[in-house]
Amino acid sequence: MSRIGKKVITLPKGVSVTIHDETLEVKGPKGNLKTPIPAGISFKLDGDQLQAERTSDDLAPLHGLARALANNAIVGVTEGFSRQMDVVGVGYKADVQAKRIVFSLGYSHPIEFPLPEGVEAKAERLTTKGSIQQYQTTLTLTSIDKQKLGQVAAEMHQLRKPDAYKGKGIRYADVPIKLKPGKTGK
């Protein structure tokens, strides 16, 4: 049983869906996306209602997956997705230049991170943010493809993971970090 797969997707105005044998093509105001359709899963378009159907009960996990991928494509071409990353640390900075980001993360060299096609970034500098003491820069990544956006954010996070004691590094803005206590000496 796939509760997610059984939900009907209502298409917003300005979105058109073309169903091919192995892909679902979604066109909207922000762009076009193609989503793969797993074997044994089919889509049916009835007016502005999109329904995912499966051939057997063994395909229940793929049923929910196919419906979720189609819904993400529809949301992406209408609203888009965004992810915020914080660059925290003394001397740590990020500079957005055309289709790349140049990071200074405490290594002996700057790190150039190329942005893939369809992902855009903006840098915003602030001096304080909540309980973060050495807060430097917030990067806002935007894209219509949720998977590509998550992959880019994960690759940035890998450049310098947050330190367990001070929290220095590149971290997701919406994920809280529990810092370890330091040594207490006499």
Beta strands, then each sheet from edge to edge (+ up, - down):
strand 1: 9-10
strand 2: 16-19
strand 3: 23-28
strand 4: 31-36
strand 5: 41-46
strand 6: 49-54
strand 7: 81-88
strand 8: 93-97
strand 9: 100-104
strand 10: 111-114
strand 11: 119-125
strand 12: 135-143
strand 13: 169-172
sheet 1: 1+ 6- 5+
sheet 2: 2+ 3- 4+
sheet 3: 11+ 12- 7+ 13-
sheet 4: 8+ 9- 10+
end
